Amino acid sequence: MSVNFLISQAKNIQIVIDENAAEIEALDQNIGDGDHIFNVQRGLKLVVELEDDIKNLPLQKGLNMIAMKVLSGIGGSSGALFGTFFMSMAKTPDLDKDIDFKKACEMVITGINAMKERGKADIGEKTMMDVLIPVSEKLNELKSSNTDMKEGLSEITKIAEDRMLATKDMLATKGRASFLGERAKGHIDPGARSSQLIIDTICKSLINK
């Protein structure tokens, strides 16, 4: 993992999110306040625009700059959560050394755990954490196993998709959707969908390398 890797992934994700923007916006209009997709798109744009400023920086500094840009540039809970994700990853020890698969897993797990703590959300509450927490748990399993990396990444894409789809039948207990009660059922959570697309894009990029 490097700063250039992060930028390249942000560009890939930006394309996929833009392609699915209408769907995510519709999901959010059904159970949220309709601004989730715009916050995600703005965050990706801010990260991509940082390229010239951070491309030659050490990973820790690059991650911290991304965190600060996301925190200050995105409204609502998305900025706080994703800013926390990058800031927590930046605290990983020995980032100046080569980042292998195990270390990358540890970084992502740390970031997701920090998001969980910041958002006070857990599995079953119809949020993006319904995707991110199971992915984190699988990464924790993979980093200590002898599973082929590509096979493991394929398993992660399947977990992310399954958990995203599972939010359709959940009651919401966080955010605006929580006020809808039973009416929130039958709708996939927009944060879960955007998170699934991000995970799918990164995993497939690594698999195809």
C-alpha positions as CSV (number, residue, x, y, z in Angstrom):
1,M,0.0,0.0,0.0
2,S,1.2,3.5,-0.9
3,V,-0.2,7.0,-1.4
4,N,-0.2,6.4,-5.1
5,F,-2.2,3.2,-4.5
6,L,-4.8,5.1,-2.5
7,I,-5.1,7.7,-5.2
8,S,-5.5,5.1,-8.0
9,Q,-8.2,3.3,-5.9
10,A,-10.0,6.6,-5.3
11,K,-10.1,7.2,-9.0
12,N,-11.5,3.7,-9.7
13,I,-14.1,4.0,-6.9
14,Q,-15.1,7.4,-8.3
15,I,-16.0,5.9,-11.6
16,V,-18.0,3.1,-10.0
17,I,-19.9,5.4,-7.6
18,D,-20.7,7.9,-10.4
19,E,-22.1,5.0,-12.5
20,N,-24.4,3.9,-9.6
21,A,-25.1,7.4,-8.2
22,A,-28.8,7.5,-9.3
23,E,-29.5,4.1,-7.6
24,I,-27.8,5.2,-4.3
25,E,-29.6,8.6,-4.4
26,A,-32.9,6.8,-4.8
27,L,-32.2,4.5,-1.9
28,D,-31.4,7.4,0.3
29,Q,-34.5,9.3,-0.7
30,N,-36.5,6.3,0.4
31,I,-35.2,6.1,3.9
32,G,-32.7,9.0,4.5
33,D,-32.2,12.6,3.8
34,G,-30.9,12.2,0.2
35,D,-27.5,13.6,0.6
36,H,-25.4,10.5,1.1
37,I,-24.4,10.1,-2.5
38,F,-23.3,13.7,-2.8
39,N,-21.2,13.4,0.3
40,V,-19.5,10.3,-1.0
41,Q,-18.9,11.9,-4.4
42,R,-17.5,15.0,-2.8
43,G,-15.2,13.0,-0.6
44,L,-13.8,11.1,-3.5
45,K,-13.3,14.3,-5.5
46,L,-11.4,15.9,-2.6
47,V,-9.1,12.8,-2.3
48,V,-8.4,12.7,-6.1
49,E,-7.7,16.4,-6.1
50,L,-5.0,15.9,-3.4
51,E,-2.9,13.8,-5.8
52,D,-0.3,16.5,-6.6
53,D,0.1,17.5,-3.0
54,I,0.5,14.0,-1.5
55,K,1.8,11.7,-4.3
56,N,5.4,11.9,-3.0
57,L,4.7,11.9,0.7
58,P,5.2,9.0,3.1
59,L,2.1,7.0,3.6
60,Q,1.5,8.2,7.2
61,K,1.5,11.9,6.1
62,G,-0.6,11.1,3.0
63,L,-3.2,9.4,5.1
64,N,-3.4,12.2,7.6
65,M,-3.8,14.8,4.8
66,I,-6.6,12.7,3.3
67,A,-8.2,12.5,6.7
68,M,-8.1,16.3,7.3
69,K,-9.4,17.0,3.8
70,V,-12.3,14.6,4.3
71,L,-13.1,15.8,7.8
72,S,-13.2,19.5,6.7
73,G,-14.8,19.0,3.3
74,I,-17.7,16.6,3.8
75,G,-20.8,17.4,5.7
76,G,-22.9,15.2,8.0
77,S,-21.7,12.0,9.6
78,S,-19.9,10.8,6.4
79,G,-17.0,13.2,6.9
80,A,-16.5,12.3,10.5
81,L,-16.6,8.6,9.8
82,F,-14.3,8.5,6.8
83,G,-12.0,11.0,8.3
84,T,-11.7,8.8,11.4
85,F,-11.1,5.8,9.1
86,F,-8.0,7.4,7.5
87,M,-6.7,9.0,10.6
88,S,-6.8,5.7,12.5
89,M,-5.0,3.9,9.6
90,A,-2.3,6.6,9.8
91,K,-1.6,5.6,13.4
92,T,-0.5,2.1,12.3
93,P,3.2,1.5,13.4
94,D,6.0,1.1,10.8
95,L,4.2,2.6,7.8
96,D,7.5,3.6,6.4
97,K,8.2,-0.1,5.7
98,D,6.8,-2.3,2.9
99,I,3.1,-2.9,3.5
100,D,2.2,-6.5,2.9
101,F,-1.2,-8.1,2.8
102,K,-1.3,-8.8,6.5
103,K,-0.3,-5.2,7.4
104,A,-2.9,-3.8,5.0
105,C,-5.5,-6.0,6.6
106,E,-4.5,-4.7,10.0
107,M,-4.8,-1.1,8.8
108,V,-8.3,-1.6,7.4
109,I,-9.4,-3.4,10.5
110,T,-8.2,-0.6,12.7
111,G,-9.9,2.0,10.5
112,I,-13.3,0.1,10.6
113,N,-13.1,-0.4,14.3
114,A,-12.5,3.3,14.8
115,M,-15.6,4.1,12.6
116,K,-17.7,1.7,14.6
117,E,-16.6,3.4,17.8
118,R,-17.2,6.9,16.4
119,G,-20.6,6.1,14.9
120,K,-21.7,4.0,17.9
121,A,-23.2,1.5,15.3
122,D,-23.1,-2.2,15.1
123,I,-24.4,-5.1,12.9
124,G,-28.2,-5.2,12.4
125,E,-28.9,-1.5,12.6
126,K,-29.2,-0.9,8.9
127,T,-26.1,1.2,8.3
128,M,-22.8,0.9,6.3
129,M,-21.4,-1.0,9.3
130,D,-23.6,-4.0,8.4
131,V,-21.2,-4.3,5.5
132,L,-17.9,-3.0,7.0
133,I,-17.9,-5.0,10.2
134,P,-18.3,-8.4,8.6
135,V,-15.6,-7.4,6.1
136,S,-13.4,-6.5,9.0
137,E,-14.0,-9.8,10.7
138,K,-13.1,-11.7,7.5
139,L,-9.9,-9.6,7.0
140,N,-9.0,-10.5,10.6
141,E,-9.5,-14.2,9.7
142,L,-7.5,-14.0,6.4
143,K,-4.5,-12.2,7.8
144,S,-3.7,-15.1,10.1
145,S,-4.5,-17.9,7.6
146,N,-2.8,-19.5,4.6
147,T,-5.7,-18.6,2.3
148,D,-4.6,-17.4,-1.2
149,M,-5.0,-13.6,-1.3
150,K,-7.1,-13.6,-4.4
151,E,-9.4,-16.3,-3.0
152,G,-9.7,-14.3,0.2
153,L,-10.6,-11.1,-1.7
154,S,-13.2,-13.0,-3.7
155,E,-14.8,-14.1,-0.4
156,I,-14.8,-10.6,0.9
157,T,-16.7,-9.3,-2.2
158,K,-19.3,-12.0,-1.6
159,I,-19.6,-11.1,2.1
160,A,-20.0,-7.4,1.3
161,E,-22.7,-8.1,-1.3
162,D,-24.6,-10.5,1.0
163,R,-24.5,-8.2,4.0
164,M,-25.6,-5.2,1.8
165,L,-28.6,-7.1,0.5
166,A,-29.4,-8.2,4.1
167,T,-30.1,-4.6,5.1
168,K,-33.2,-4.6,3.0
169,D,-35.2,-6.5,5.6
170,M,-33.8,-4.7,8.7
171,L,-35.4,-2.1,10.9
172,A,-33.3,1.0,11.1
173,T,-32.1,2.1,14.6
174,K,-29.7,4.9,13.5
175,G,-30.2,8.2,11.7
176,R,-33.3,9.5,9.9
177,A,-34.3,6.0,8.8
178,S,-34.9,5.1,12.4
179,F,-38.0,7.3,12.5
180,L,-39.7,5.3,9.7
181,G,-40.1,2.1,11.8
182,E,-41.5,-0.7,9.7
183,R,-41.6,1.5,6.6
184,A,-37.8,1.3,6.5
185,K,-38.1,-2.4,5.7
186,G,-37.9,-3.3,2.0
187,H,-35.2,-0.8,1.3
188,I,-31.5,-1.4,1.1
189,D,-29.4,1.0,3.2
190,P,-27.6,3.5,0.9
191,G,-24.5,3.5,3.0
192,A,-24.3,-0.2,2.9
193,R,-24.7,-0.1,-0.9
194,S,-22.0,2.5,-1.4
195,S,-19.7,0.7,1.0
196,Q,-20.2,-2.6,-0.9
197,L,-19.4,-0.9,-4.2
198,I,-16.2,0.5,-2.7
199,I,-15.1,-2.8,-1.3
200,D,-16.0,-4.6,-4.5
201,T,-14.0,-2.1,-6.6
202,I,-10.8,-2.4,-4.5
203,C,-11.0,-6.2,-4.2
204,K,-11.5,-6.7,-8.0
205,S,-8.7,-4.3,-8.7
206,L,-6.3,-6.3,-6.5
207,I,-7.5,-9.6,-7.9
208,N,-6.9,-8.5,-11.5
209,K,-3.4,-7.3,-10.8
